[in-house]
C-alpha cells in the first residue's frame, strides 16, 4: 500500500484531516499532512514536494480545495487525487 500525502485547503490546517488520517494510520498506511500557508503557491508546492520526496515510494497525493492547485505542481507522485479541488 503506498503512502498517502493529504493536502489541505486554504482555510484549513493539517488537523482537519485527522478523521481521515488516523484510521488510515491505524490500518498501517503511512500518512503525511504537510502544513501549507507559506506565503505563495510555489512555496506551498515546495512544502508538498518535500513531503513526497521524503517517502521511499511514490505516494498517492490528495489535494482538497486550494490543495488541488498545490498538488498540480508536484512531481514523483504515484497518483494525484483532486477532492472538490481548484485546478
MOPAC internal coordinates of N, CA, C and O (Angstrom, degrees):
PM7 1SCF
backbone

  N    0.0000 0     0.00 0     0.00 0    0    0    0
  C    1.4544 1     0.00 0     0.00 0    1    0    0
  C    1.5306 1   108.12 1     0.00 0    2    1    0
  O    1.2310 1   119.97 1   -53.27 1    3    2    1
  N    1.3254 1   117.66 1   126.73 1    3    2    1
  C    1.4671 1   119.38 1  -179.86 1    5    3    2
  C    1.5256 1   111.18 1   -71.11 1    6    5    3
  O    1.2310 1   121.57 1   -22.71 1    7    6    5
  N    1.3081 1   114.61 1   157.29 1    7    6    5
  C    1.4659 1   120.20 1   171.76 1    9    7    6
  C    1.5235 1   108.32 1   -66.92 1   10    9    7
  O    1.2310 1   121.07 1   -17.18 1   11   10    9
  N    1.3220 1   115.57 1   162.82 1   11   10    9
  C    1.4614 1   121.87 1  -179.26 1   13   11   10
  C    1.5223 1   108.59 1  -127.39 1   14   13   11
  O    1.2310 1   120.92 1   -46.99 1   15   14   13
  N    1.3232 1   115.84 1   133.01 1   15   14   13
  C    1.4638 1   122.00 1   173.11 1   17   15   14
  C    1.5214 1   106.71 1  -111.65 1   18   17   15
  O    1.2310 1   120.57 1   -60.10 1   19   18   17
  N    1.3297 1   116.51 1   119.90 1   19   18   17
  C    1.4638 1   122.56 1   179.93 1   21   19   18
  C    1.5201 1   108.55 1  -103.14 1   22   21   19
  O    1.2310 1   120.52 1   -54.52 1   23   22   21
  N    1.3232 1   116.62 1   125.48 1   23   22   21
  C    1.4649 1   121.76 1  -175.22 1   25   23   22
  C    1.5219 1   108.69 1  -116.41 1   26   25   23
  O    1.2310 1   121.37 1   -63.94 1   27   26   25
  N    1.3117 1   114.98 1   116.06 1   27   26   25
  C    1.4685 1   121.31 1  -174.35 1   29   27   26
  C    1.5242 1   112.81 1   -78.76 1   30   29   27
  O    1.2310 1   121.46 1    -9.95 1   31   30   29
  N    1.3192 1   114.81 1   170.05 1   31   30   29
  C    1.4538 1   122.14 1  -179.90 1   33   31   30
  C    1.5175 1   113.02 1   -84.91 1   34   33   31
  O    1.2310 1   121.30 1     0.94 1   35   34   33
  N    1.3070 1   115.11 1  -179.06 1   35   34   33
  C    1.4624 1   122.16 1  -173.44 1   37   35   34
  C    1.5184 1   113.21 1   -61.21 1   38   37   35
  O    1.2310 1   119.61 1   136.93 1   39   38   37
  N    1.2980 1   118.35 1   -43.07 1   39   38   37
  C    1.4638 1   120.95 1  -176.94 1   41   39   38
  C    1.5210 1   111.89 1  -101.45 1   42   41   39
  O    1.2310 1   120.53 1  -155.43 1   43   42   41
  N    1.3078 1   116.60 1    24.57 1   43   42   41
  C    1.4557 1   121.78 1   179.70 1   45   43   42
  C    1.5177 1   110.12 1  -119.02 1   46   45   43
  O    1.2310 1   121.91 1    -8.08 1   47   46   45
  N    1.3174 1   113.95 1   171.92 1   47   46   45
  C    1.4599 1   121.93 1   177.75 1   49   47   46
  C    1.5239 1   107.63 1  -131.59 1   50   49   47
  O    1.2310 1   119.75 1   -14.17 1   51   50   49
  N    1.3177 1   118.08 1   165.83 1   51   50   49
  C    1.4610 1   119.65 1   179.14 1   53   51   50
  C    1.5309 1   113.43 1   -54.11 1   54   53   51
  O    1.2310 1   120.31 1   146.41 1   55   54   53
  N    1.3169 1   117.01 1   -33.59 1   55   54   53
  C    1.4664 1   120.89 1  -178.78 1   57   55   54
  C    1.5251 1   112.59 1   -60.77 1   58   57   55
  O    1.2310 1   120.27 1   155.77 1   59   58   57
  N    1.3287 1   117.09 1   -24.23 1   59   58   57
  C    1.4601 1   119.63 1  -179.82 1   61   59   58
  C    1.5299 1   112.60 1   -67.08 1   62   61   59
  O    1.2310 1   120.04 1   162.98 1   63   62   61
  N    1.3154 1   117.54 1   -17.02 1   63   62   61
  C    1.4654 1   121.06 1   175.99 1   65   63   62
  C    1.5276 1   112.20 1   -92.42 1   66   65   63
  O    1.2310 1   119.86 1  -173.31 1   67   66   65
  N    1.3234 1   117.88 1     6.69 1   67   66   65
  C    1.4630 1   121.41 1  -176.49 1   69   67   66
  C    1.5154 1   114.39 1   -55.98 1   70   69   67
  O    1.2310 1   120.27 1   137.57 1   71   70   69
  N    1.3160 1   117.08 1   -42.43 1   71   70   69
  C    1.4673 1   120.21 1  -178.18 1   73   71   70
  C    1.5279 1   112.19 1   -70.20 1   74   73   71
  O    1.2310 1   120.46 1   164.33 1   75   74   73
  N    1.3012 1   116.72 1   -15.67 1   75   74   73
  C    1.4671 1   121.42 1   175.61 1   77   75   74
  C    1.5303 1   109.84 1   -96.20 1   78   77   75
  O    1.2310 1   120.85 1   134.64 1   79   78   77
  N    1.3269 1   115.97 1   -45.36 1   79   78   77
  C    1.4609 1   121.00 1  -173.82 1   81   79   78
  C    1.5271 1   112.98 1   -68.30 1   82   81   79
  O    1.2310 1   119.88 1   137.61 1   83   82   81
  N    1.3122 1   117.84 1   -42.39 1   83   82   81
  C    1.4682 1   119.81 1  -174.72 1   85   83   82
  C    1.5256 1   113.34 1   -62.85 1   86   85   83
  O    1.2310 1   118.63 1   133.28 1   87   86   85
  N    1.3389 1   120.22 1   -46.72 1   87   86   85
  C    1.4703 1   118.42 1   176.73 1   89   87   86
  C    1.5334 1   112.76 1   -62.68 1   90   89   87
  O    1.2310 1   120.60 1   146.84 1   91   90   89
  N    1.3218 1   116.47 1   -33.16 1   91   90   89
  C    1.4633 1   119.49 1   177.59 1   93   91   90
  C    1.5243 1   109.81 1   -66.28 1   94   93   91
  O    1.2310 1   120.64 1   136.38 1   95   94   93
  N    1.3259 1   116.39 1   -43.62 1   95   94   93
  C    1.4706 1   119.99 1   178.16 1   97   95   94
  C    1.5261 1   110.71 1   -63.19 1   98   97   95
  O    1.2310 1   120.64 1   139.05 1   99   98   97
  N    1.3215 1   116.38 1   -40.95 1   99   98   97
  C    1.4639 1   120.75 1   177.94 1  101   99   98
  C    1.5251 1   110.77 1   -59.86 1  102  101   99
  O    1.2310 1   120.72 1   146.86 1  103  102  101
  N    1.3256 1   116.22 1   -33.14 1  103  102  101
  C    1.4687 1   121.47 1   178.60 1  105  103  102
  C    1.5291 1   112.52 1   -80.67 1  106  105  103
  O    1.2310 1   120.17 1  -178.86 1  107  106  105
  N    1.3321 1   117.29 1     1.14 1  107  106  105
  C    1.4552 1   120.73 1   177.05 1  109  107  106
  C    1.5138 1   115.37 1    92.33 1  110  109  107
  O    1.2310 1   120.18 1  -169.71 1  111  110  109
  N    1.3172 1   117.26 1    10.29 1  111  110  109
  C    1.4636 1   121.38 1   179.30 1  113  111  110
  C    1.5212 1   108.76 1   -89.99 1  114  113  111
  O    1.2310 1   120.52 1   -48.93 1  115  114  113
  N    1.3157 1   116.61 1   131.07 1  115  114  113
  C    1.4617 1   120.43 1   175.39 1  117  115  114
  C    1.5260 1   108.12 1   -74.48 1  118  117  115
  O    1.2310 1   120.70 1   -54.39 1  119  118  117
  N    1.3347 1   116.26 1   125.61 1  119  118  117
  C    1.4635 1   121.92 1  -177.90 1  121  119  118
  C    1.5212 1   108.77 1  -125.32 1  122  121  119
  O    1.2310 1   121.01 1   -48.89 1  123  122  121
  N    1.3318 1   115.68 1   131.11 1  123  122  121
  C    1.4586 1   122.43 1   176.72 1  125  123  122
  C    1.5223 1   107.26 1  -121.91 1  126  125  123
  O    1.2310 1   120.79 1   -47.29 1  127  126  125
  N    1.3338 1   116.09 1   132.71 1  127  126  125
  C    1.4660 1   120.85 1   178.41 1  129  127  126
  C    1.5284 1   107.31 1  -127.94 1  130  129  127
  O    1.2310 1   120.04 1   -88.35 1  131  130  129
  N    1.3394 1   117.54 1    91.65 1  131  130  129
  C    1.4591 1   119.68 1  -177.22 1  133  131  130
  C    1.5258 1   112.30 1   -70.81 1  134  133  131
  O    1.2310 1   121.29 1   -28.49 1  135  134  133
  N    1.3084 1   115.15 1   151.51 1  135  134  133
  C    1.4695 1   122.56 1   176.40 1  137  135  134
  C    1.5237 1   108.34 1   -82.74 1  138  137  135
  O    1.2310 1   120.40 1   -50.92 1  139  138  137
  N    1.3289 1   116.84 1   129.08 1  139  138  137
  C    1.4638 1   121.50 1   176.74 1  141  139  138
  C    1.5257 1   109.55 1   -99.22 1  142  141  139
  O    1.2310 1   120.66 1    23.50 1  143  142  141
  N    1.3109 1   116.34 1  -156.50 1  143  142  141
  C    1.4673 1   124.82 1  -179.94 1  145  143  142
  C    1.5268 1   111.05 1    67.31 1  146  145  143
  O    1.2310 1   121.36 1  -128.85 1  147  146  145
  N    1.3046 1   115.00 1    51.15 1  147  146  145
  C    1.4584 1   120.92 1   179.93 1  149  147  146
  C    1.5260 1   112.09 1   -97.64 1  150  149  147
  O    1.2310 1   120.26 1  -170.67 1  151  150  149
  N    1.3190 1   117.10 1     9.33 1  151  150  149
  C    1.4513 1   120.02 1   173.80 1  153  151  150
  C    1.5108 1   115.75 1   108.35 1  154  153  151
  O    1.2310 1   119.97 1   161.28 1  155  154  153
  N    1.3335 1   117.66 1   -18.72 1  155  154  153
  C    1.4612 1   119.48 1   179.17 1  157  155  154
  C    1.5246 1   109.45 1  -160.35 1  158  157  155
  O    1.2310 1   121.28 1   -18.25 1  159  158  157
  N    1.3185 1   115.15 1   161.75 1  159  158  157
  C    1.4620 1   120.37 1   176.70 1  161  159  158
  C    1.5234 1   110.49 1   -60.07 1  162  161  159
  O    1.2310 1   120.18 1   137.55 1  163  162  161
  N    1.3186 1   117.27 1   -42.45 1  163  162  161
  C    1.4685 1   119.32 1  -178.66 1  165  163  162
  C    1.5281 1   111.61 1   -65.99 1  166  165  163
  O    1.2310 1   119.72 1   143.40 1  167  166  165
  N    1.3215 1   118.14 1   -36.60 1  167  166  165
  C    1.4683 1   120.78 1   177.64 1  169  167  166
  C    1.5240 1   110.74 1   -68.14 1  170  169  167
  O    1.2310 1   120.44 1   140.19 1  171  170  169
  N    1.3367 1   116.76 1   -39.81 1  171  170  169
  C    1.4631 1   119.88 1   177.64 1  173  171  170
  C    1.5240 1   110.83 1   -66.42 1  174  173  171
  O    1.2310 1   120.39 1   139.32 1  175  174  173
  N    1.3300 1   116.86 1   -40.68 1  175  174  173
  C    1.4625 1   120.49 1   177.30 1  177  175  174
  C    1.5251 1   110.32 1   -62.45 1  178  177  175
  O    1.2310 1   120.11 1   140.05 1  179  178  177
  N    1.3211 1   117.39 1   -39.95 1  179  178  177
  C    1.4678 1   120.78 1   178.18 1  181  179  178
  C    1.5249 1   111.15 1   -62.93 1  182  181  179
  O    1.2310 1   120.00 1   142.91 1  183  182  181
  N    1.3333 1   117.60 1   -37.09 1  183  182  181
  C    1.4665 1   120.78 1   178.28 1  185  183  182
  C    1.5263 1   110.83 1   -64.74 1  186  185  183
  O    1.2310 1   120.63 1   137.98 1  187  186  185
  N    1.3225 1   116.41 1   -42.02 1  187  186  185
  C    1.4664 1   120.06 1   178.53 1  189  187  186
  C    1.5278 1   110.03 1   -70.18 1  190  189  187
  O    1.2310 1   120.16 1   140.83 1  191  190  189
  N    1.3227 1   117.30 1   -39.17 1  191  190  189
  C    1.4652 1   120.31 1   178.07 1  193  191  190
  C    1.5215 1   110.30 1   -60.29 1  194  193  191
  O    1.2310 1   120.24 1   139.47 1  195  194  193
  N    1.3252 1   117.14 1   -40.53 1  195  194  193
  C    1.4655 1   120.64 1   177.93 1  197  195  194
  C    1.5267 1   110.83 1   -61.87 1  198  197  195
  O    1.2310 1   120.43 1   140.66 1  199  198  197
  N    1.3313 1   116.79 1   -39.34 1  199  198  197
  C    1.4698 1   120.40 1   177.48 1  201  199  198
  C    1.5264 1   110.62 1   -63.88 1  202  201  199
  O    1.2310 1   120.44 1   135.52 1  203  202  201
  N    1.3263 1   116.77 1   -44.48 1  203  202  201
  C    1.4689 1   121.32 1   178.78 1  205  203  202
  C    1.5287 1   110.13 1   -62.43 1  206  205  203
  O    1.2310 1   120.65 1   135.21 1  207  206  205
  N    1.3190 1   116.36 1   -44.79 1  207  206  205
  C    1.4626 1   120.89 1  -177.74 1  209  207  206
  C    1.5261 1   112.64 1   -66.31 1  210  209  207
  O    1.2310 1   120.12 1   157.10 1  211  210  209
  N    1.3336 1   117.38 1   -22.90 1  211  210  209
  C    1.4637 1   120.89 1  -178.35 1  213  211  210
  C    1.5283 1   112.92 1   -78.27 1  214  213  211
  O    1.2310 1   120.32 1   169.73 1  215  214  213
  N    1.3206 1   116.99 1   -10.27 1  215  214  213
  C    1.4619 1   121.25 1  -175.59 1  217  215  214
  C    1.5254 1   111.27 1   -94.61 1  218  217  215
  O    1.2310 1   120.89 1   -31.36 1  219  218  217
  N    1.3230 1   115.91 1   148.64 1  219  218  217
  C    1.4658 1   121.05 1  -176.45 1  221  219  218
  C    1.5237 1   113.03 1   -69.17 1  222  221  219
  O    1.2310 1   120.24 1   144.67 1  223  222  221
  N    1.3233 1   117.15 1   -35.33 1  223  222  221
  C    1.4634 1   122.67 1  -178.29 1  225  223  222
  C    1.5270 1   109.64 1  -121.92 1  226  225  223
  O    1.2310 1   119.72 1   -24.14 1  227  226  225
  N    1.3268 1   118.13 1   155.86 1  227  226  225
  C    1.4635 1   120.13 1   176.90 1  229  227  226
  C    1.5360 1   110.69 1   -60.03 1  230  229  227
  O    1.2310 1   120.14 1   -56.75 1  231  230  229
  N    1.3321 1   117.34 1   123.25 1  231  230  229
  C    1.4613 1   120.31 1  -177.11 1  233  231  230
  C    1.5225 1   112.84 1   -89.18 1  234  233  231
  O    1.2310 1   121.63 1   -12.92 1  235  234  233
  N    1.3062 1   114.48 1   167.08 1  235  234  233
  C    1.4581 1   121.59 1   164.91 1  237  235  234
  C    1.5235 1   105.24 1   -81.33 1  238  237  235
  O    1.2310 1   120.11 1   -51.39 1  239  238  237
  N    1.3216 1   117.40 1   128.61 1  239  238  237
  C    1.4660 1   121.87 1   179.93 1  241  239  238
  C    1.5204 1   108.13 1  -116.24 1  242  241  239
  O    1.2310 1   121.01 1   -58.89 1  243  242  241
  N    1.3257 1   115.67 1   121.11 1  243  242  241
  C    1.4592 1   122.17 1  -178.89 1  245  243  242
  C    1.5195 1   109.17 1  -111.54 1  246  245  243
  O    1.2310 1   120.72 1   -52.72 1  247  246  245
  N    1.3306 1   116.22 1   127.28 1  247  246  245
  C    1.4583 1   121.24 1   177.22 1  249  247  246
  C    1.5099 1   110.81 1  -116.49 1  250  249  247
  O    1.2310 1   120.80 1   -51.36 1  251  250  249
  N    1.3226 1   116.07 1   128.64 1  251  250  249
  C    1.4642 1   122.21 1   178.32 1  253  251  250
  C    1.5253 1   109.03 1  -109.89 1  254  253  251
  O    1.2310 1   120.51 1   -45.49 1  255  254  253
  N    1.3319 1   116.63 1   134.51 1  255  254  253
  C    1.4589 1   122.72 1   176.69 1  257  255  254
  C    1.5368 1   108.89 1    57.24 1  258  257  255
  O    1.2310 1   120.01 1    54.11 1  259  258  257
  N    1.3287 1   117.58 1  -125.89 1  259  258  257
  C    1.4641 1   121.95 1   177.91 1  261  259  258
  C    1.5335 1   111.33 1   -55.49 1  262  261  259
  O    1.2310 1   120.28 1   150.66 1  263  262  261
  N    1.3151 1   117.06 1   -29.34 1  263  262  261
  C    1.4633 1   120.73 1   178.04 1  265  263  262
  C    1.5204 1   112.94 1   -57.46 1  266  265  263
  O    1.2310 1   120.21 1   154.07 1  267  266  265
  N    1.3365 1   117.21 1   -25.93 1  267  266  265
  C    1.4599 1   120.45 1   175.94 1  269  267  266
  C    1.5141 1   112.09 1   -64.16 1  270  269  267
  O    1.2310 1   120.70 1   139.29 1  271  270  269
  N    1.3258 1   116.27 1   -40.71 1  271  270  269
  C    1.4674 1   119.83 1   176.35 1  273  271  270
  C    1.5157 1   110.40 1   -64.62 1  274  273  271
  O    1.2310 1   120.89 1   141.45 1  275  274  273
  N    1.3200 1   115.91 1   -38.55 1  275  274  273
  C    1.4612 1   121.07 1  -178.90 1  277  275  274
  C    1.5249 1   110.91 1   -64.50 1  278  277  275
  O    1.2310 1   119.92 1   132.11 1  279  278  277
  N    1.3270 1   117.75 1   -47.89 1  279  278  277
  C    1.4721 1   119.29 1  -173.94 1  281  279  278
  C    1.5169 1   113.24 1   -71.65 1  282  281  279
  O    1.2310 1   120.07 1   162.16 1  283  282  281
  N    1.3249 1   117.48 1   -17.84 1  283  282  281
  C    1.4650 1   120.10 1   179.37 1  285  283  282
  C    1.5245 1   111.36 1   -59.51 1  286  285  283
  O    1.2310 1   119.87 1   149.98 1  287  286  285
  N    1.3239 1   117.84 1   -30.02 1  287  286  285
  C    1.4563 1   121.52 1  -179.69 1  289  287  286
  C    1.5143 1   115.05 1   -91.32 1  290  289  287
  O    1.2310 1   119.59 1  -176.19 1  291  290  289
  N    1.3254 1   118.38 1     3.81 1  291  290  289
  C    1.4624 1   122.23 1  -176.73 1  293  291  290
  C    1.5275 1   110.17 1   -85.32 1  294  293  291
  O    1.2310 1   120.87 1   -42.02 1  295  294  293
  N    1.3144 1   115.94 1   137.98 1  295  294  293
  C    1.4652 1   122.27 1   178.51 1  297  295  294
  C    1.5240 1   109.45 1  -113.46 1  298  297  295
  O    1.2310 1   120.75 1   -31.15 1  299  298  297
  N    1.3064 1   116.17 1   148.85 1  299  298  297
  C    1.4554 1   120.88 1   174.52 1  301  299  298
  C    1.5120 1   114.94 1    89.28 1  302  301  299
  O    1.2310 1   120.07 1  -170.66 1  303  302  301
  N    1.3214 1   117.48 1     9.34 1  303  302  301
  C    1.4637 1   120.38 1   176.12 1  305  303  302
  C    1.5222 1   109.28 1   -80.67 1  306  305  303
  O    1.2310 1   120.75 1   -32.84 1  307  306  305
  N    1.3159 1   116.17 1   147.16 1  307  306  305
  C    1.4564 1   120.06 1   174.61 1  309  307  306
  C    1.5143 1   111.11 1   -71.16 1  310  309  307
  O    1.2310 1   120.99 1   139.36 1  311  310  309
  N    1.3250 1   115.71 1   -40.64 1  311  310  309
  C    1.4620 1   122.38 1   177.93 1  313  311  310
  C    1.5199 1   108.41 1  -147.74 1  314  313  311
  O    1.2310 1   120.87 1   -32.36 1  315  314  313
  N    1.3218 1   115.94 1   147.64 1  315  314  313
  C    1.4609 1   122.33 1   170.92 1  317  315  314
  C    1.5187 1   107.36 1  -111.92 1  318  317  315
  O    1.2310 1   120.55 1   -49.44 1  319  318  317
  N    1.3221 1   116.55 1   130.56 1  319  318  317
  C    1.4601 1   122.40 1   179.05 1  321  319  318
  C    1.5199 1   107.74 1  -122.17 1  322  321  319
  O    1.2310 1   120.80 1   -53.50 1  323  322  321
  N    1.3254 1   116.08 1   126.50 1  323  322  321
  C    1.4610 1   122.25 1   179.68 1  325  323  322
  C    1.5225 1   108.49 1  -105.71 1  326  325  323
  O    1.2310 1   120.34 1   -64.60 1  327  326  325
  N    1.3361 1   116.95 1   115.40 1  327  326  325
  C    1.4572 1   122.73 1  -178.14 1  329  327  326
  C    1.5226 1   108.71 1  -110.50 1  330  329  327
  O    1.2310 1   120.59 1   -72.62 1  331  330  329
  N    1.3332 1   116.47 1   107.38 1  331  330  329
  C    1.4698 1   122.10 1  -174.68 1  333  331  330
  C    1.5249 1   109.25 1    38.23 1  334  333  331
  O    1.2310 1   121.52 1  -119.54 1  335  334  333
  N    1.3224 1   114.70 1    60.46 1  335  334  333
  C    1.4568 1   121.94 1  -168.88 1  337  335  334
  C    1.5221 1   112.43 1  -113.37 1  338  337  335
  O    1.2310 1   121.91 1   -23.34 1  339  338  337
  N    1.3218 1   113.94 1   156.66 1  339  338  337
  C    1.4594 1   121.82 1   169.82 1  341  339  338
  C    1.5190 1   107.38 1   -89.34 1  342  341  339
  O    1.2310 1   120.79 1   -47.43 1  343  342  341
  N    1.3411 1   116.09 1   132.57 1  343  342  341
  C    1.4638 1   119.49 1   177.41 1  345  343  342
  C    1.5121 1   110.01 1  -129.74 1  346  345  343
  O    1.2310 1   120.10 1   180.00 1  347  346  345

